[in-house]
């Protein structure tokens, strides 16, 4: 599990190659994003890949190899799957892992993608780079330019900003800093500045500095500003369709739409695609599927699109984002996109997104007069139903609308609440006096010995609807001191944010008025 740019795919490829070197099974690398364009189950897709690589052409032999656990499956990028197929893929994967549990499975995803509690898997989190690792990373990237690497390391040591230091523990952002250091050695204090610098570097600065003024020819004859106009619109449309990988038909459809909206811009679509892949290197192609060099660049351009809208359209867009989030049970990570919007479009992000949402969150807690009531409202903020096995809520769409649309603000507090509630897991915490229902639950019983078989078992389990009311008996049963403390911290956080946003908006409006009056 790792954030954007933390090195998940790089690690997967390293482990893949290492498994060949160490002869640890037969490695199979599956980039899950390709399932977005397939009707197959994950089992069918994996088997087709095995046949494609000519490991065997015999179904009987393949079944025997799978049963004996001869494979190591590397499943990369669960978070890149389209929302509408994720539930099906989880069910497919569960079935495949249960059926062939003697094999080894490694899966990567961004945080909070609803798959962290998949049975039979253990969670490992990508570590941030330490200070020593950052220095080593820079020296490796610039192994033939020791003077430059020393300058970069020195600039980082002189940096006093803890906020920026955290950026540079991410391999992607550190790479961007290295790429753009020669043109601007100052460490930026905003995330979006990293992206702006790397875009400039990819368009012209990198070539002109390394090849004596050479600027790579663009076949489409578009300048940087025109490319960016198209990319902003394309990124916005594709991002909000949860499209991170594109076939040519999808790109051509969107380009036709965009050309009709942007005046005085015309280009050959094939040359435009070629330029983005070759001359600029913002897009990469793999087996006919095109994607941004990194998904966070798509998020940056989408945020730029929002920033450049007029005020009326900004309000519409932020309302649509809230509406889309509230209706989605997929809490895929949107923190990067929203954080760039907050930096680029601060006043309108606060006015149309942050404040309305924070005030709605605060309204949820307005009638809490006791600690027991606070606990009930805190859990209702998170869930619509309360099951005996709390960890399973991630796979069953039990999140509340308010939780879904306020993930950007609530996640640290809800993660702690979820952790505390898991301490009550399977302890028959739902009182008999509550109006619960019984559901059938399929459990996988772990074997007593390593290498043993998991057993399937169907059990009856209580679940209670808490949409309208949180039963007082249940609230008392889960009123742990840690939950009460975290609930109070959450409410205080909301109040502090509301005050911070209101003051910023008031200050900005006052400043604008003062400047206008000076003219």
One Martini backbone bead per residue (centre of mass of N, CA, C, O) as a GRO file, in nm:
protein
  519
    1UNK     BB    1   0.096   0.037   0.025
    2UNK     BB    2   0.070   0.353  -0.162
    3UNK     BB    3   0.136   0.639  -0.275
    4UNK     BB    4   0.191   0.855  -0.499
    5UNK     BB    5   0.521   0.781  -0.594
    6UNK     BB    6   0.638   0.541  -0.387
    7UNK     BB    7   0.710   0.259  -0.568
    8UNK     BB    8   0.529   0.008  -0.636
    9UNK     BB    9   0.598  -0.074  -0.931
   10UNK     BB   10   0.902  -0.094  -0.886
   11UNK     BB   11   0.890  -0.316  -0.673
   12UNK     BB   12   0.747  -0.530  -0.841
   13UNK     BB   13   0.972  -0.551  -1.058
   14UNK     BB   14   1.194  -0.634  -0.863
   15UNK     BB   15   1.056  -0.893  -0.755
   16UNK     BB   16   1.025  -1.029  -1.025
   17UNK     BB   17   1.331  -1.046  -1.094
   18UNK     BB   18   1.415  -1.186  -0.825
   19UNK     BB   19   1.249  -1.449  -0.867
   20UNK     BB   20   1.423  -1.538  -1.103
   21UNK     BB   21   1.702  -1.535  -0.971
   22UNK     BB   22   1.594  -1.721  -0.710
   23UNK     BB   23   1.376  -1.928  -0.795
   24UNK     BB   24   1.063  -1.821  -0.710
   25UNK     BB   25   0.904  -1.942  -0.908
   26UNK     BB   26   0.651  -1.828  -1.133
   27UNK     BB   27   0.634  -1.523  -1.271
   28UNK     BB   28   0.337  -1.300  -1.269
   29UNK     BB   29   0.246  -1.007  -1.444
   30UNK     BB   30  -0.031  -0.789  -1.341
   31UNK     BB   31  -0.200  -0.528  -1.495
   32UNK     BB   32  -0.506  -0.427  -1.388
   33UNK     BB   33  -0.591  -0.201  -1.596
   34UNK     BB   34  -0.659  -0.409  -1.836
   35UNK     BB   35  -0.945  -0.494  -1.717
   36UNK     BB   36  -1.112  -0.246  -1.823
   37UNK     BB   37  -1.105  -0.401  -2.131
   38UNK     BB   38  -1.244  -0.654  -1.992
   39UNK     BB   39  -1.469  -0.947  -1.948
   40UNK     BB   40  -1.300  -1.100  -1.776
   41UNK     BB   41  -1.183  -1.272  -1.544
   42UNK     BB   42  -0.908  -1.296  -1.353
   43UNK     BB   43  -0.859  -1.593  -1.417
   44UNK     BB   44  -0.875  -1.576  -1.726
   45UNK     BB   45  -0.652  -1.364  -1.758
   46UNK     BB   46  -0.419  -1.519  -1.628
   47UNK     BB   47  -0.431  -1.767  -1.812
   48UNK     BB   48  -0.382  -1.611  -2.076
   49UNK     BB   49  -0.095  -1.517  -1.990
   50UNK     BB   50   0.032  -1.793  -1.965
   51UNK     BB   51  -0.018  -1.875  -2.260
   52UNK     BB   52   0.119  -1.628  -2.394
   53UNK     BB   53   0.408  -1.725  -2.249
   54UNK     BB   54   0.439  -2.041  -2.292
   55UNK     BB   55   0.434  -2.227  -2.027
   56UNK     BB   56   0.156  -2.350  -2.133
   57UNK     BB   57  -0.104  -2.549  -2.335
   58UNK     BB   58  -0.211  -2.717  -2.082
   59UNK     BB   59  -0.470  -2.747  -1.864
   60UNK     BB   60  -0.380  -2.980  -1.682
   61UNK     BB   61  -0.099  -2.873  -1.613
   62UNK     BB   62  -0.188  -2.600  -1.503
   63UNK     BB   63  -0.361  -2.704  -1.271
   64UNK     BB   64  -0.127  -2.850  -1.129
   65UNK     BB   65   0.054  -2.599  -1.084
   66UNK     BB   66  -0.153  -2.438  -0.918
   67UNK     BB   67  -0.200  -2.648  -0.690
   68UNK     BB   68   0.121  -2.651  -0.615
   69UNK     BB   69   0.240  -2.352  -0.620
   70UNK     BB   70   0.437  -2.231  -0.877
   71UNK     BB   71   0.340  -1.932  -0.831
   72UNK     BB   72   0.393  -1.568  -0.880
   73UNK     BB   73   0.171  -1.302  -0.815
   74UNK     BB   74   0.164  -0.978  -0.975
   75UNK     BB   75  -0.060  -0.717  -0.863
   76UNK     BB   76  -0.098  -0.410  -1.033
   77UNK     BB   77  -0.321  -0.155  -0.956
   78UNK     BB   78  -0.613  -0.148  -0.816
   79UNK     BB   79  -0.676   0.172  -0.826
   80UNK     BB   80  -0.704   0.155  -1.163
   81UNK     BB   81  -0.975   0.062  -1.145
   82UNK     BB   82  -1.283   0.064  -1.221
   83UNK     BB   83  -1.552   0.102  -1.023
   84UNK     BB   84  -1.759  -0.104  -1.178
   85UNK     BB   85  -1.534  -0.364  -1.126
   86UNK     BB   86  -1.423  -0.407  -0.835
   87UNK     BB   87  -1.616  -0.610  -0.702
   88UNK     BB   88  -1.567  -0.835  -0.908
   89UNK     BB   89  -1.260  -0.858  -0.860
   90UNK     BB   90  -1.267  -0.932  -0.564
   91UNK     BB   91  -1.428  -1.193  -0.602
   92UNK     BB   92  -1.233  -1.327  -0.800
   93UNK     BB   93  -0.980  -1.318  -0.620
   94UNK     BB   94  -1.084  -1.476  -0.384
   95UNK     BB   95  -1.141  -1.733  -0.544
   96UNK     BB   96  -0.853  -1.779  -0.659
   97UNK     BB   97  -0.699  -1.789  -0.388
   98UNK     BB   98  -0.860  -2.022  -0.264
   99UNK     BB   99  -0.808  -2.230  -0.496
  100UNK     BB  100  -0.475  -2.120  -0.505
  101UNK     BB  101  -0.315  -2.100  -0.205
  102UNK     BB  102  -0.010  -2.203  -0.277
  103UNK     BB  103   0.038  -1.947  -0.387
  104UNK     BB  104   0.170  -1.630  -0.464
  105UNK     BB  105   0.062  -1.291  -0.350
  106UNK     BB  106   0.091  -0.959  -0.499
  107UNK     BB  107  -0.046  -0.633  -0.407
  108UNK     BB  108  -0.129  -0.311  -0.536
  109UNK     BB  109  -0.204   0.017  -0.371
  110UNK     BB  110  -0.371   0.259  -0.271
  111UNK     BB  111  -0.511   0.405  -0.034
  112UNK     BB  112  -0.842   0.351   0.035
  113UNK     BB  113  -0.957   0.093  -0.177
  114UNK     BB  114  -1.114  -0.156  -0.018
  115UNK     BB  115  -0.857  -0.394   0.013
  116UNK     BB  116  -0.700  -0.413   0.297
  117UNK     BB  117  -0.920  -0.661   0.405
  118UNK     BB  118  -0.837  -0.902   0.255
  119UNK     BB  119  -0.844  -1.213   0.266
  120UNK     BB  120  -0.514  -1.364   0.312
  121UNK     BB  121  -0.392  -1.083   0.355
  122UNK     BB  122  -0.114  -0.867   0.399
  123UNK     BB  123  -0.005  -0.559   0.523
  124UNK     BB  124   0.203  -0.323   0.341
  125UNK     BB  125   0.400  -0.027   0.375
  126UNK     BB  126   0.533   0.229   0.222
  127UNK     BB  127   0.819   0.383   0.271
  128UNK     BB  128   0.976   0.647   0.335
  129UNK     BB  129   1.233   0.836   0.281
  130UNK     BB  130   1.522   0.883   0.408
  131UNK     BB  131   1.783   1.086   0.435
  132UNK     BB  132   1.988   0.877   0.327
  133UNK     BB  133   1.815   0.779   0.082
  134UNK     BB  134   1.803   1.047  -0.064
  135UNK     BB  135   2.106   1.072  -0.118
  136UNK     BB  136   2.133   0.802  -0.273
  137UNK     BB  137   1.929   0.864  -0.494
  138UNK     BB  138   2.077   1.108  -0.615
  139UNK     BB  139   2.346   0.960  -0.681
  140UNK     BB  140   2.217   0.752  -0.873
  141UNK     BB  141   2.087   0.956  -1.077
  142UNK     BB  142   2.396   1.117  -1.061
  143UNK     BB  143   2.664   0.936  -1.115
  144UNK     BB  144   2.803   1.153  -1.344
  145UNK     BB  145   2.714   1.414  -1.131
  146UNK     BB  146   2.852   1.504  -0.847
  147UNK     BB  147   2.821   1.811  -0.828
  148UNK     BB  148   2.511   1.818  -0.853
  149UNK     BB  149   2.442   1.626  -0.618
  150UNK     BB  150   2.572   1.803  -0.398
  151UNK     BB  151   2.388   2.051  -0.438
  152UNK     BB  152   2.121   1.913  -0.373
  153UNK     BB  153   2.190   1.813  -0.090
  154UNK     BB  154   2.248   2.093   0.023
  155UNK     BB  155   1.963   2.216  -0.027
  156UNK     BB  156   1.819   2.017   0.169
  157UNK     BB  157   1.975   2.090   0.430
  158UNK     BB  158   1.876   2.404   0.414
  159UNK     BB  159   1.600   2.312   0.461
  160UNK     BB  160   1.321   2.413   0.697
  161UNK     BB  161   1.076   2.259   0.575
  162UNK     BB  162   0.867   2.010   0.670
  163UNK     BB  163   0.667   1.996   0.435
  164UNK     BB  164   0.886   1.957   0.209
  165UNK     BB  165   1.034   1.716   0.331
  166UNK     BB  166   0.795   1.523   0.281
  167UNK     BB  167   0.795   1.530  -0.022
  168UNK     BB  168   1.104   1.414  -0.051
  169UNK     BB  169   1.012   1.111   0.045
  170UNK     BB  170   0.913   1.103  -0.248
  171UNK     BB  171   1.030   0.975  -0.538
  172UNK     BB  172   0.880   1.150  -0.743
  173UNK     BB  173   0.933   1.437  -0.622
  174UNK     BB  174   1.237   1.404  -0.618
  175UNK     BB  175   1.270   1.369  -0.924
  176UNK     BB  176   1.157   1.647  -0.998
  177UNK     BB  177   1.371   1.811  -0.851
  178UNK     BB  178   1.612   1.706  -1.010
  179UNK     BB  179   1.514   1.781  -1.299
  180UNK     BB  180   1.479   2.113  -1.208
  181UNK     BB  181   1.738   2.232  -1.066
  182UNK     BB  182   1.897   2.387  -1.293
  183UNK     BB  183   1.657   2.605  -1.332
  184UNK     BB  184   1.563   2.555  -1.009
  185UNK     BB  185   1.691   2.544  -0.674
  186UNK     BB  186   1.438   2.610  -0.540
  187UNK     BB  187   1.230   2.527  -0.285
  188UNK     BB  188   0.915   2.466  -0.283
  189UNK     BB  189   0.591   2.537  -0.098
  190UNK     BB  190   0.444   2.374  -0.335
  191UNK     BB  191   0.322   2.117  -0.513
  192UNK     BB  192   0.249   2.247  -0.795
  193UNK     BB  193   0.540   2.345  -0.860
  194UNK     BB  194   0.654   2.077  -0.936
  195UNK     BB  195   0.473   2.032  -1.184
  196UNK     BB  196   0.540   2.288  -1.340
  197UNK     BB  197   0.843   2.225  -1.375
  198UNK     BB  198   0.816   1.951  -1.522
  199UNK     BB  199   0.660   2.051  -1.763
  200UNK     BB  200   0.873   2.249  -1.863
  201UNK     BB  201   1.096   2.038  -1.895
  202UNK     BB  202   0.947   1.851  -2.102
  203UNK     BB  203   0.905   2.069  -2.325
  204UNK     BB  204   1.227   2.224  -2.303
  205UNK     BB  205   1.448   2.262  -2.081
  206UNK     BB  206   1.600   1.993  -2.090
  207UNK     BB  207   1.703   2.003  -2.383
  208UNK     BB  208   1.834   2.293  -2.377
  209UNK     BB  209   2.050   2.209  -2.148
  210UNK     BB  210   2.166   1.928  -2.287
  211UNK     BB  211   2.148   2.048  -2.622
  212UNK     BB  212   2.224   2.337  -2.699
  213UNK     BB  213   1.912   2.459  -2.750
  214UNK     BB  214   1.744   2.222  -2.806
  215UNK     BB  215   1.419   2.175  -2.960
  216UNK     BB  216   1.179   1.964  -2.986
  217UNK     BB  217   0.986   1.858  -3.224
  218UNK     BB  218   0.645   1.930  -3.318
  219UNK     BB  219   0.419   1.785  -3.526
  220UNK     BB  220   0.154   1.959  -3.446
  221UNK     BB  221   0.250   2.273  -3.390
  222UNK     BB  222   0.225   2.313  -3.096
  223UNK     BB  223   0.225   2.480  -2.815
  224UNK     BB  224   0.231   2.472  -2.483
  225UNK     BB  225  -0.038   2.616  -2.432
  226UNK     BB  226  -0.208   2.431  -2.618
  227UNK     BB  227  -0.152   2.166  -2.487
  228UNK     BB  228  -0.265   2.247  -2.205
  229UNK     BB  229  -0.555   2.302  -2.287
  230UNK     BB  230  -0.612   2.010  -2.370
  231UNK     BB  231  -0.513   1.860  -2.111
  232UNK     BB  232  -0.709   1.982  -1.911
  233UNK     BB  233  -0.968   1.872  -2.038
  234UNK     BB  234  -0.888   1.574  -2.058
  235UNK     BB  235  -0.826   1.528  -1.755
  236UNK     BB  236  -1.097   1.603  -1.641
  237UNK     BB  237  -1.274   1.400  -1.790
  238UNK     BB  238  -1.114   1.136  -1.720
  239UNK     BB  239  -1.102   1.156  -1.412
  240UNK     BB  240  -1.433   1.170  -1.380
  241UNK     BB  241  -1.431   0.868  -1.529
  242UNK     BB  242  -1.198   0.688  -1.420
  243UNK     BB  243  -0.962   0.747  -1.638
  244UNK     BB  244  -0.610   0.614  -1.678
  245UNK     BB  245  -0.668   0.451  -1.944
  246UNK     BB  246  -0.618   0.462  -2.310
  247UNK     BB  247  -0.758   0.433  -2.595
  248UNK     BB  248  -0.779   0.567  -2.904
  249UNK     BB  249  -1.085   0.609  -2.914
  250UNK     BB  250  -1.108   0.779  -2.659
  251UNK     BB  251  -0.920   1.009  -2.742
  252UNK     BB  252  -1.068   1.094  -3.005
  253UNK     BB  253  -1.336   1.167  -2.873
  254UNK     BB  254  -1.222   1.390  -2.684
  255UNK     BB  255  -1.083   1.568  -2.900
  256UNK     BB  256  -1.338   1.641  -3.054
  257UNK     BB  257  -1.475   1.785  -2.819
  258UNK     BB  258  -1.248   1.993  -2.754
  259UNK     BB  259  -1.230   2.134  -3.033
  260UNK     BB  260  -1.533   2.246  -3.004
  261UNK     BB  261  -1.445   2.438  -2.740
  262UNK     BB  262  -1.172   2.541  -2.865
  263UNK     BB  263  -1.055   2.812  -3.000
  264UNK     BB  264  -0.817   2.825  -3.241
  265UNK     BB  265  -0.778   2.494  -3.266
  266UNK     BB  266  -0.555   2.281  -3.461
  267UNK     BB  267  -0.507   1.920  -3.523
  268UNK     BB  268  -0.345   1.625  -3.540
  269UNK     BB  269  -0.410   1.357  -3.355
  270UNK     BB  270  -0.162   1.172  -3.409
  271UNK     BB  271   0.051   1.397  -3.353
  272UNK     BB  272  -0.034   1.459  -3.066
  273UNK     BB  273   0.021   1.178  -2.951
  274UNK     BB  274   0.316   1.159  -3.034
  275UNK     BB  275   0.423   1.403  -2.873
  276UNK     BB  276   0.338   1.297  -2.586
  277UNK     BB  277   0.528   1.042  -2.615
  278UNK     BB  278   0.806   1.169  -2.745
  279UNK     BB  279   0.867   1.485  -2.719
  280UNK     BB  280   0.746   1.502  -2.403
  281UNK     BB  281   0.662   1.246  -2.212
  282UNK     BB  282   0.357   1.233  -2.076
  283UNK     BB  283   0.317   0.972  -2.237
  284UNK     BB  284   0.234   0.623  -2.242
  285UNK     BB  285   0.288   0.299  -2.407
  286UNK     BB  286   0.096  -0.023  -2.378
  287UNK     BB  287  -0.043  -0.219  -2.588
  288UNK     BB  288  -0.230   0.045  -2.684
  289UNK     BB  289  -0.206   0.179  -2.398
  290UNK     BB  290  -0.269   0.495  -2.254
  291UNK     BB  291  -0.074   0.710  -2.032
  292UNK     BB  292   0.043   0.871  -1.791
  293UNK     BB  293   0.346   0.879  -1.651
  294UNK     BB  294   0.160   0.995  -1.414
  295UNK     BB  295  -0.131   1.031  -1.244
  296UNK     BB  296  -0.064   1.308  -1.104
  297UNK     BB  297  -0.062   1.471  -1.372
  298UNK     BB  298  -0.361   1.448  -1.427
  299UNK     BB  299  -0.446   1.590  -1.162
  300UNK     BB  300  -0.312   1.859  -1.221
  301UNK     BB  301  -0.470   1.931  -1.483
  302UNK     BB  302  -0.751   1.914  -1.355
  303UNK     BB  303  -0.699   2.145  -1.151
  304UNK     BB  304  -0.640   2.364  -1.364
  305UNK     BB  305  -0.919   2.365  -1.487
  306UNK     BB  306  -1.066   2.465  -1.236
  307UNK     BB  307  -0.908   2.732  -1.194
  308UNK     BB  308  -1.003   2.851  -1.498
  309UNK     BB  309  -1.272   2.902  -1.413
  310UNK     BB  310  -1.545   3.042  -1.351
  311UNK     BB  311  -1.729   3.101  -1.075
  312UNK     BB  312  -1.988   2.949  -1.156
  313UNK     BB  313  -1.842   2.683  -1.250
  314UNK     BB  314  -1.700   2.621  -0.987
  315UNK     BB  315  -1.949   2.571  -0.818
  316UNK     BB  316  -2.053   2.337  -0.990
  317UNK     BB  317  -1.805   2.151  -0.965
  318UNK     BB  318  -1.792   2.123  -0.654
  319UNK     BB  319  -2.079   2.004  -0.635
  320UNK     BB  320  -2.021   1.756  -0.816
  321UNK     BB  321  -1.802   1.635  -0.642
  322UNK     BB  322  -1.977   1.593  -0.391
  323UNK     BB  323  -2.193   1.418  -0.530
  324UNK     BB  324  -2.005   1.194  -0.631
  325UNK     BB  325  -1.894   1.111  -0.351
  326UNK     BB  326  -2.169   1.043  -0.203
  327UNK     BB  327  -2.237   0.798  -0.430
  328UNK     BB  328  -1.969   0.658  -0.343
  329UNK     BB  329  -1.800   0.345  -0.244
  330UNK     BB  330  -1.538   0.472  -0.367
  331UNK     BB  331  -1.233   0.568  -0.183
  332UNK     BB  332  -1.048   0.678  -0.366
  333UNK     BB  333  -0.776   0.857  -0.403
  334UNK     BB  334  -0.813   1.241  -0.383
  335UNK     BB  335  -0.599   1.413  -0.235
  336UNK     BB  336  -0.420   1.524  -0.461
  337UNK     BB  337  -0.630   1.683  -0.620
  338UNK     BB  338  -0.744   1.857  -0.380
  339UNK     BB  339  -0.470   1.981  -0.288
  340UNK     BB  340  -0.424   2.135  -0.555
  341UNK     BB  341  -0.681   2.299  -0.548
  342UNK     BB  342  -0.616   2.442  -0.281
  343UNK     BB  343  -0.359   2.586  -0.395
  344UNK     BB  344  -0.475   2.715  -0.670
  345UNK     BB  345  -0.801   2.762  -0.538
  346UNK     BB  346  -0.850   2.857  -0.245
  347UNK     BB  347  -1.107   3.039  -0.211
  348UNK     BB  348  -1.304   2.840  -0.375
  349UNK     BB  349  -1.252   2.589  -0.219
  350UNK     BB  350  -1.355   2.700   0.047
  351UNK     BB  351  -1.637   2.817  -0.047
  352UNK     BB  352  -1.751   2.548  -0.228
  353UNK     BB  353  -1.623   2.303  -0.048
  354UNK     BB  354  -1.525   2.328   0.248
  355UNK     BB  355  -1.749   2.484   0.407
  356UNK     BB  356  -2.008   2.323   0.337
  357UNK     BB  357  -1.891   2.054   0.445
  358UNK     BB  358  -1.813   2.135   0.737
  359UNK     BB  359  -2.101   2.228   0.818
  360UNK     BB  360  -2.232   1.952   0.775
  361UNK     BB  361  -2.056   1.803   0.978
  362UNK     BB  362  -2.135   1.978   1.225
  363UNK     BB  363  -2.445   1.922   1.217
  364UNK     BB  364  -2.421   1.619   1.297
  365UNK     BB  365  -2.316   1.719   1.613
  366UNK     BB  366  -2.527   1.925   1.749
  367UNK     BB  367  -2.691   1.693   1.951
  368UNK     BB  368  -2.445   1.650   2.151
  369UNK     BB  369  -2.466   1.601   2.516
  370UNK     BB  370  -2.315   1.324   2.521
  371UNK     BB  371  -2.095   1.071   2.493
  372UNK     BB  372  -2.294   0.865   2.377
  373UNK     BB  373  -2.397   1.046   2.146
  374UNK     BB  374  -2.123   1.090   2.014
  375UNK     BB  375  -2.067   0.797   1.938
  376UNK     BB  376  -2.314   0.756   1.759
  377UNK     BB  377  -2.251   0.991   1.556
  378UNK     BB  378  -1.969   0.895   1.472
  379UNK     BB  379  -2.064   0.625   1.347
  380UNK     BB  380  -2.280   0.749   1.154
  381UNK     BB  381  -2.072   0.904   0.986
  382UNK     BB  382  -1.958   0.623   0.867
  383UNK     BB  383  -2.233   0.448   0.894
  384UNK     BB  384  -2.538   0.253   0.815
  385UNK     BB  385  -2.412  -0.015   0.932
  386UNK     BB  386  -2.378  -0.265   1.206
  387UNK     BB  387  -2.148  -0.509   1.234
  388UNK     BB  388  -1.982  -0.756   1.391
  389UNK     BB  389  -1.777  -0.737   1.142
  390UNK     BB  390  -1.615  -0.455   1.084
  391UNK     BB  391  -1.397  -0.517   0.856
  392UNK     BB  392  -1.633  -0.571   0.626
  393UNK     BB  393  -1.729  -0.281   0.535
  394UNK     BB  394  -1.532  -0.235   0.288
  395UNK     BB  395  -1.710  -0.460   0.098
  396UNK     BB  396  -2.039  -0.348   0.161
  397UNK     BB  397  -2.135  -0.047   0.142
  398UNK     BB  398  -2.160   0.115   0.456
  399UNK     BB  399  -2.124   0.396   0.387
  400UNK     BB  400  -2.170   0.715   0.423
  401UNK     BB  401  -2.220   1.001   0.253
  402UNK     BB  402  -2.057   1.191   0.437
  403UNK     BB  403  -1.801   1.030   0.435
  404UNK     BB  404  -1.743   1.016   0.131
  405UNK     BB  405  -1.737   1.344   0.080
  406UNK     BB  406  -1.518   1.384   0.349
  407UNK     BB  407  -1.235   1.240   0.322
  408UNK     BB  408  -1.032   1.479   0.312
  409UNK     BB  409  -1.096   1.534   0.633
  410UNK     BB  410  -1.168   1.244   0.800
  411UNK     BB  411  -0.965   1.001   0.779
  412UNK     BB  412  -0.786   1.003   1.041
  413UNK     BB  413  -1.038   0.958   1.232
  414UNK     BB  414  -1.172   0.707   1.098
  415UNK     BB  415  -0.932   0.517   1.123
  416UNK     BB  416  -0.938   0.513   1.433
  417UNK     BB  417  -1.225   0.420   1.471
  418UNK     BB  418  -1.193   0.154   1.317
  419UNK     BB  419  -0.973   0.041   1.503
  420UNK     BB  420  -1.144   0.046   1.765
  421UNK     BB  421  -1.386  -0.131   1.659
  422UNK     BB  422  -1.214  -0.395   1.605
  423UNK     BB  423  -1.207  -0.476   1.912
  424UNK     BB  424  -1.525  -0.584   1.873
  425UNK     BB  425  -1.481  -0.815   1.702
  426UNK     BB  426  -1.681  -1.091   1.740
  427UNK     BB  427  -1.833  -0.998   2.047
  428UNK     BB  428  -2.136  -0.958   2.058
  429UNK     BB  429  -2.217  -0.631   2.077
  430UNK     BB  430  -2.507  -0.673   1.997
  431UNK     BB  431  -2.786  -0.635   2.147
  432UNK     BB  432  -3.084  -0.805   2.191
  433UNK     BB  433  -3.264  -0.532   2.211
  434UNK     BB  434  -3.206  -0.494   1.927
  435UNK     BB  435  -3.296  -0.422   1.583
  436UNK     BB  436  -3.203  -0.691   1.419
  437UNK     BB  437  -3.033  -0.885   1.172
  438UNK     BB  438  -2.984  -1.184   0.988
  439UNK     BB  439  -2.688  -1.308   0.831
  440UNK     BB  440  -2.497  -1.449   0.590
  441UNK     BB  441  -2.158  -1.571   0.651
  442UNK     BB  442  -1.851  -1.598   0.490
  443UNK     BB  443  -1.585  -1.798   0.608
  444UNK     BB  444  -1.228  -1.812   0.672
  445UNK     BB  445  -1.054  -2.075   0.809
  446UNK     BB  446  -0.771  -2.107   0.957
  447UNK     BB  447  -0.510  -2.291   0.982
  448UNK     BB  448  -0.297  -2.444   1.213
  449UNK     BB  449  -0.104  -2.473   0.968
  450UNK     BB  450   0.133  -2.418   0.760
  451UNK     BB  451  -0.020  -2.492   0.444
  452UNK     BB  452  -0.293  -2.517   0.502
  453UNK     BB  453  -0.633  -2.529   0.476
  454UNK     BB  454  -0.897  -2.348   0.409
  455UNK     BB  455  -1.217  -2.292   0.554
  456UNK     BB  456  -1.552  -2.302   0.492
  457UNK     BB  457  -1.808  -2.083   0.654
  458UNK     BB  458  -2.143  -2.058   0.768
  459UNK     BB  459  -2.287  -1.772   0.932
  460UNK     BB  460  -2.463  -1.608   1.172
  461UNK     BB  461  -2.530  -1.246   1.167
  462UNK     BB  462  -2.531  -0.938   1.297
  463UNK     BB  463  -2.731  -0.646   1.190
  464UNK     BB  464  -2.759  -0.279   1.199
  465UNK     BB  465  -2.958  -0.010   1.146
  466UNK     BB  466  -2.823   0.352   1.161
  467UNK     BB  467  -2.949   0.584   0.994
  468UNK     BB  468  -3.165   0.712   1.203
  469UNK     BB  469  -3.061   0.533   1.459
  470UNK     BB  470  -2.875   0.501   1.763
  471UNK     BB  471  -2.854   0.278   1.989
  472UNK     BB  472  -2.799   0.315   2.320
  473UNK     BB  473  -2.694   0.030   2.390
  474UNK     BB  474  -2.467   0.034   2.173
  475UNK     BB  475  -2.324   0.294   2.260
  476UNK     BB  476  -2.246   0.183   2.541
  477UNK     BB  477  -2.085  -0.072   2.440
  478UNK     BB  478  -1.876   0.141   2.261
  479UNK     BB  479  -1.783   0.348   2.503
  480UNK     BB  480  -1.489   0.429   2.455
  481UNK     BB  481  -1.245   0.647   2.542
  482UNK     BB  482  -1.110   0.665   2.262
  483UNK     BB  483  -1.366   0.742   2.102
  484UNK     BB  484  -1.442   0.995   2.255
  485UNK     BB  485  -1.176   1.149   2.207
  486UNK     BB  486  -1.187   1.139   1.893
  487UNK     BB  487  -1.459   1.282   1.860
  488UNK     BB  488  -1.370   1.552   1.990
  489UNK     BB  489  -1.137   1.609   1.793
  490UNK     BB  490  -1.312   1.621   1.539
  491UNK     BB  491  -1.492   1.859   1.618
  492UNK     BB  492  -1.259   2.058   1.662
  493UNK     BB  493  -1.147   2.046   1.378
  494UNK     BB  494  -1.396   2.158   1.236
  495UNK     BB  495  -1.406   2.431   1.383
  496UNK     BB  496  -1.120   2.527   1.299
  497UNK     BB  497  -1.163   2.516   0.990
  498UNK     BB  498  -1.395   2.712   0.968
  499UNK     BB  499  -1.242   2.954   1.083
  500UNK     BB  500  -1.008   2.955   0.881
  501UNK     BB  501  -1.177   2.990   0.619
  502UNK     BB  502  -1.333   3.248   0.693
  503UNK     BB  503  -1.084   3.430   0.735
  504UNK     BB  504  -0.964   3.402   0.452
  505UNK     BB  505  -1.203   3.513   0.292
  506UNK     BB  506  -1.221   3.786   0.434
  507UNK     BB  507  -0.933   3.877   0.368
  508UNK     BB  508  -0.945   3.855   0.055
  509UNK     BB  509  -1.178   4.052   0.010
  510UNK     BB  510  -1.045   4.294   0.155
  511UNK     BB  511  -0.792   4.310  -0.025
  512UNK     BB  512  -0.931   4.357  -0.296
  513UNK     BB  513  -1.072   4.620  -0.213
  514UNK     BB  514  -0.818   4.783  -0.140
  515UNK     BB  515  -0.687   4.766  -0.424
  516UNK     BB  516  -0.915   4.900  -0.582
  517UNK     BB  517  -0.910   5.173  -0.413
  518UNK     BB  518  -0.617   5.261  -0.524
  519UNK     BB  519  -0.718   5.339  -0.829
   0.00000   0.00000   0.00000
